[in-house]
């Protein structure tokens, strides 16, 4: 039972344009969400998080949007840069589960110069 | 501040052997979580330790165990290795348990032959 899904295995965008990565979840107990990016042979790097009491959080070029009624979140990267090319994972946790994160399958983002 | 460190980075073991992996969290962090990443199953939660106590456990057999020391360093042990245990094992630390940002180490690549 995949509780966090990233339906797009890959996404390709041009440098300078917006990248939008999507994530859906099914567990209504999830109330904290995070995005990570990962390069091959490295551990995931934390990007941005959002609590369910908010619907938007920004940090520099990264903005995460949360739509609780649709159980959907998205990560916007503006402007996209070639160095952003990596696999992006969304992750979710429930208040009752401590630090346990449930991850999506990941989306490979390629930013073309 | 130094990041999360994991040792060893690479390991090759034979079926039936056991292995111990080590993780040193970011200074001041008291929660350590372990994850397994495989191509087929993605990133899956193994367990979390906080203040030397296991707080959460994922759906893995009892061959997978861990512990945490008073300095917050953590070890995980896998006994009676199987071919399917070949994976990237990631450790993540956070300041407390619960809805806090988790920072990952580079991982230990375990190959079982």
Interface residues (C-beta under 8 A of the other chain):
Chain A: X31 X32 X34 X36 X41 X42 X43 X44 X45 X46 X49 X51 X89 X91 X93 X95 X97 X98 X99 X100 X101 X102 X103 X104 X105 X106
Chain B: X4 X6 X31 X33 X35 X42 X43 X44 X45 X48 X50 X55 X56 X58 X90 X92 X94 X97 X98 X99 X100 X101 X102 X103 X104 X105 X106 X107 X109
